[in-house]
Amino acid sequence: MKLAQTQGLAEAQTEILAAVRTFVDKQVIPHAPELERTDTYPQAIVDQMAEMGLFGLTIDEEYGGLGESLLTYALCVEELARGWMSVSGVINTHFIVAYLLSQHGTPEQKSRYLPRMATGEIRGAFSMSEPELGSDVAAIKTKAVRGDDGDYTINGRKMWLTNGSTANLVAVLVRTEEGRERPHDNLTAFLIEKPTGLGTVAPGLTIPGKIHKMGYKGIDTTELLLDDFVASADTVLGGAPGAGFRQMMDGIEVGRVNVAARACGIALRAFELGARYAQQRSTFGKPIVEHQAIGFSLAEMATKVEAAHLMMVNAARLKDSGERSDVAAGMAKYLASEYCNEVTQASFRIHGGYGYSTEYEIERLMREAPFMLIGEGTSEIQKRIISKGVLGDYRL
């Protein structure tokens, strides 16, 4: 039985996934070890992804995209993360910004950005977090003040921008004084165009440098400093100040399906490596896969891979249907990220001492898997979302 198979796909979806899997096997997996070791941006791989149309996978055909569903996208992300999680990170924030534009942008904003996003000419990043913020989005301090000419002056410091230096369009959530009682209703999302690179890239806009990480190498993670940065009124997402929180939460919902898909990809690769090593390594006169302890471990790993994949697919399909999917997305992200870490650690144990060697791929997965626990909201945040949503239907 092959793991992580998806039933009921259309022919076009099957063809796209087959192409992505072939691409991963031939172009990503062989080059990932050296690129990861040197923390090098995978430019050649990114260029090929653009040629394949992956940057426009979910963008409507009228804007030059492929018009595919969240499910198709999530399954592609699963394949990419199976090869190297960092590669899936290249299109993750890009996809969220494209989704935000598609769902909430004005007609002018869609026409301005989506055609160039579909080709990869414009690559997106998004920013909610701040150095002292954590998960409390309502406590955002970065502030935009509107002047008499209608333009906004923004001051503040944003944190954890994936693709911060390589992206040239950033969706940034900041505080605006809308005079509304609920703090969440005083937040606004701005679409900020910028040149690529590090340093002061535009007047009042600085990308200080790359944040060094234990894993997730090759992809730049940065801060974003805004010092009297001027943003015109037409850069407000959807043209309506004060709607930023709801817009960003909609984007985070699909982002959580994305992280679940990445976790599924890492877990599947960890299982593949563990199953392969267990058949090649022998102790006491037989392959270790024939020892019951190893066989049972592989059985548990396979079950967790399958369960996580099914929950991820369910969450993606629910979001595609237009139904409310915050609980399903939270469940998928929570379960997939936790199982990803458990499966990866089990594979690491099967490898024994070799798992600690940088020459073996499982060592990299051990550093990548923990990121799934915190990306797009920690497991604790997901539990909060799940409990609140479930108790709505079971409250006495």
GINOR-V182686 format. One record per residue. N is the residue number from 1. SS is DSSP state (~ for helix, > for strand, _ for the rest). PHI is phi in whole degrees, 0 to 359 (999 if undefined). Layout:
{{N/SS/PHI} {N/SS/PHI}}
//
This chain:
{{1/_/999} {2/_/278} {3/_/277} {4/_/57} {5/_/268} {6/_/243} {7/_/275} {8/_/78} {9/_/277} {10/_/285} {11/~/301} {12/~/297} {13/~/297} {14/~/298} {15/~/293} {16/~/298} {17/~/296} {18/~/296} {19/~/294} {20/~/293} {21/~/295} {22/~/298} {23/~/301} {24/~/297} {25/~/296} {26/~/266} {27/~/247} {28/~/260} {29/~/303} {30/~/294} {31/~/260} {32/~/301} {33/~/303} {34/~/287} {35/~/297} {36/~/291} {37/~/297} {38/_/266} {39/_/54} {40/_/258} {41/_/296} {42/_/279} {43/~/301} {44/~/298} {45/~/294} {46/~/297} {47/~/299} {48/~/292} {49/~/297} {50/~/295} {51/~/297} {52/_/283} {53/_/86} {54/~/291} {55/~/289} {56/~/251} {57/_/304} {58/_/257} {59/_/283} {60/_/305} {61/~/299} {62/~/296} {63/~/254} {64/_/94} {65/_/269} {66/_/267} {67/_/67} {68/_/277} {69/_/277} {70/~/299} {71/~/300} {72/~/302} {73/~/300} {74/~/298} {75/~/292} {76/~/294} {77/~/298} {78/~/302} {79/~/294} {80/~/296} {81/~/293} {82/~/300} {83/~/279} {84/_/193} {85/~/304} {86/~/299} {87/~/296} {88/~/294} {89/~/293} {90/~/298} {91/~/259} {92/~/298} {93/~/292} {94/~/302} {95/~/297} {96/~/296} {97/~/295} {98/~/298} {99/~/296} {100/~/302} {101/~/295} {102/~/297} {103/~/273} {104/~/233} {105/_/288} {106/_/287} {107/~/305} {108/~/293} {109/~/294} {110/~/297} {111/~/294} {112/~/288} {113/~/252} {114/~/299} {115/~/300} {116/~/282} {117/~/289} {118/~/297} {119/~/273} {120/_/91} {121/_/298} {122/_/256} {123/_/238} {124/>/264} {125/>/220} {126/>/221} {127/>/218} {128/_/243} {129/_/291} {130/_/224} {131/_/306} {132/_/249} {133/_/269} {134/_/65} {135/_/266} {136/_/271} {137/~/297} {138/~/295} {139/~/268} {140/_/306} {141/_/256} {142/_/304} {143/>/233} {144/>/245} {145/>/247} {146/>/274} {147/_/269} {148/_/296} {149/_/275} {150/_/94} {151/_/282} {152/>/251} {153/>/250} {154/>/249} {155/>/226} {156/>/157} {157/>/224} {158/>/254} {159/>/230} {160/>/63} {161/>/273} {162/>/288} {163/_/66} {164/_/301} {165/_/266} {166/_/269} {167/_/280} {168/_/237} {169/>/218} {170/>/240} {171/>/271} {172/>/242} {173/>/265} {174/>/224} {175/>/269} {176/>/234} {177/_/274} {178/_/265} {179/_/71} {180/_/262} {181/_/292} {182/_/282} {183/~/304} {184/~/296} {185/~/275} {186/~/250} {187/>/249} {188/>/227} {189/>/262} {190/>/249} {191/>/258} {192/>/253} {193/>/277} {194/_/207} {195/_/289} {196/_/282} {197/_/114} {198/_/252} {199/>/93} {200/>/280} {201/>/268} {202/>/201} {203/_/305} {204/_/82} {205/>/229} {206/>/231} {207/>/252} {208/_/299} {209/_/166} {210/>/285} {211/_/273} {212/_/277} {213/_/235} {214/_/288} {215/_/217} {216/_/56} {217/_/282} {218/_/84} {219/_/254} {220/_/280} {221/>/241} {222/>/222} {223/>/264} {224/>/221} {225/>/256} {226/>/241} {227/>/233} {228/>/55} {229/>/285} {230/>/262} {231/>/238} {232/_/286} {233/~/298} {234/~/283} {235/~/268} {236/>/290} {237/~/301} {238/~/79} {239/~/77} {240/_/240} {241/_/298} {242/_/92} {243/_/260} {244/~/298} {245/~/297} {246/~/296} {247/~/297} {248/~/294} {249/~/295} {250/~/297} {251/~/294} {252/~/295} {253/~/299} {254/~/287} {255/~/297} {256/~/290} {257/~/297} {258/~/299} {259/~/295} {260/~/300} {261/~/295} {262/~/295} {263/~/297} {264/~/297} {265/~/295} {266/~/296} {267/~/298} {268/~/297} {269/~/294} {270/~/298} {271/~/296} {272/~/303} {273/~/293} {274/~/295} {275/~/294} {276/~/294} {277/~/296} {278/~/295} {279/~/272} {280/~/268} {281/_/270} {282/>/241} {283/>/219} {284/_/53} {285/_/85} {286/>/205} {287/>/303} {288/~/294} {289/~/296} {290/~/275} {291/_/281} {292/~/300} {293/~/299} {294/~/289} {295/~/300} {296/~/295} {297/~/298} {298/~/296} {299/~/296} {300/~/295} {301/~/299} {302/~/298} {303/~/296} {304/~/292} {305/~/300} {306/~/293} {307/~/296} {308/~/297} {309/~/299} {310/~/296} {311/~/291} {312/~/297} {313/~/297} {314/~/298} {315/~/295} {316/~/295} {317/~/294} {318/~/294} {319/~/296} {320/~/298} {321/_/285} {322/_/91} {323/_/284} {324/_/296} {325/_/224} {326/~/296} {327/~/290} {328/~/298} {329/~/294} {330/~/297} {331/~/297} {332/~/296} {333/~/296} {334/~/297} {335/~/294} {336/~/297} {337/~/291} {338/~/292} {339/~/295} {340/~/304} {341/~/293} {342/~/292} {343/~/293} {344/~/297} {345/~/293} {346/~/296} {347/~/295} {348/~/302} {349/~/293} {350/~/298} {351/~/289} {352/~/62} {353/~/299} {354/~/294} {355/~/295} {356/~/272} {357/_/273} {358/_/290} {359/_/283} {360/_/253} {361/~/298} {362/~/298} {363/~/298} {364/~/294} {365/~/297} {366/~/296} {367/~/269} {368/~/273} {369/~/302} {370/~/301} {371/~/298} {372/~/296} {373/~/288} {374/~/243} {375/_/296} {376/_/57} {377/_/104} {378/_/294} {379/~/301} {380/~/294} {381/~/295} {382/~/298} {383/~/298} {384/~/296} {385/~/297} {386/~/296} {387/~/297} {388/~/296} {389/~/290} {390/~/290} {391/~/292} {392/~/299} {393/~/262} {394/~/239} {395/_/289} {396/_/287}}
//
